[in-house]
Each structure stands twice: as structure tokens, then as C-alpha cells.
Amino acid sequence: MTAAHADSLTDAQRCPWCRGDPLSRLYHDQEWGVPCREDTTLFEFLILEGAQAGLSWRTVLHKRDNYRRALDGFDPYKVAAYDPQKIHLLLQDAGLIRNRMKLESAVINANAFLRVRDSYGSFAEFIWSFVEGQPLTGQIRSPADLPVSTPQSEAMARVLKKKGFRFVGGTICYAFMQATGMVNDHQLDCFRYTACQQLASG
């Protein structure tokens, strides 16, 4: 999709949740629902979805660049080595969501992430097993059709918790699945629905 094509579209041709905010529209048009199998990006979304807990995705999205800066580009090796002094510094950073439990969970999750990657060869191999390696297809006609969680996301949450992850409830895991293209939840009348279906089958 070219920038000119995106600019020619109206909000009515997009999912309602991204309307009215340029950054949300850009994220919706380029990333949301695109199948992702790259470990660092998966780690980034895992941390950002956890940071979203109790907040809106729009809030997190507008702080995403700050997180990338503060968390060393979401390098799991570097984040896993953060000590209490580093957490203290992060809590002073106005560009982040300054919640101690969420920031500490990023370190805990980085260590759990690395353990999983060592066991499975890649985090992608492990996480995509919850959908048997292939994206699921939603049948979303309106925002009311969007599920809060699914059996797959609840199963993912249970396993992640057993492996030591935090801020990984069924709802957070489902948002993670939507973001990383494990499920295509674009509305059927959204211009990205077909594009993401093609990416999934390609």
C-alpha cells in the first residue's frame, strides 16, 4: 500500500478504533494484523501490551518511541539485565507509563522470553503454536463483534504464566494476537482485511 493510496481513503474504510488519530491510523494501515514472526518485534508487542493493561492502546502507541529509546530498542538481552537502579531511572522518565510493577515485569518477561527462546529455538516458534502456525480469521462486522479473549488467548496466558511471564492475562494475550497477526480482526469492510488475509496465506 502506497502512502498516496492510504491518504485517499476515508475513515469509513478503516476499523473504527483507529479513526480520528493519525498515529493510530498509520499503525492500523501498516502493522496491526500483519503476521509477525520476528522475535524482537514479538517481544516489543508483549511488553507494550502489558503496559497497556488498564489503559487505552492509543496511550501506549503514543509512547512507543519513548519505550524503544528507554528499553534499548526492546533488546531482550539488555532488558533482562536491568537492575533496581535502572528501574528507578525508568520511573523518572515522563515518556513512559511510570508504573513500577509494569516496568519490573518487562525485566521479568525478558528473562522468561529468553528461556523460551532457548528451549524452542525461537519465541515465534513457541507463540505461533497456539494457532497451529497459521493466523486465525475473525468475522468482525462491528466493534461489538470483537472478542475480549478467546480459548487460544486463555491457553496462551496460562502457559506464559507457568513459564514466569507477568501481565499476560487472556485479554492482554488476545490483544497481542491481534497486533501480531495471529488473528485477523480487521472488520470485513475494512480495506486491510483482505490485505492481511493475503499476507496470511502467502
C-alpha positions, 0 to 999 in steps of 0.5 A: 500500500502506497502512502498516496493510496492510504491518504485517499481513503476515508475513515469509513474504510478503516476499523473504527478504533483507529479513526480520528488519530493519525498515529493510530491510523498509520499503525492500523494501515501498516502493522496491526494484523500483519503476521509477525514472526520476528522475535524482537518485534514479538517481544516489543508487542508483549511488553507494550501490551502489558503496559497497556493493561488498564489503559487505552492502546492509543496511550501506549502507541503514543509512547512507543518511541519513548519505550524503544529509546528507554528499553534499548530498542526492546533488546531482550538481552539488555532488558533482562539485565536491568537492575533496581537502579535502572528501574528507578531511572525508568520511573523518572522518565515522563515518556513512559507509563511510570508504573513500577510493577509494569516496568519490573515485569518487562525485566521479568518477561525478558528473562522468561522470553529468553528461556523460551527462546532457548528451549524452542529455538525461537519465541515465534516458534513457541507463540505461533503454536497456539494457532497451529502456525497459521493466523486465525480469521475473525468475522468482525462486522462491528466493534461489538463483534470483537472478542475480549479473549478467546480459548487460544488467548486463555491457553496462551496466558496460562502457559506464559504464566507457568513459564514466569511471564507477568501481565499476560492475562487472556485479554492482554494475550488476545490483544497481542494476537491481534497486533501480531497477526495471529488473528485477523480482526480487521472488520470485513469492510475494512480495506486491510482485511483482505490485505492481511488475509493475503499476507496470511496465506502467502 
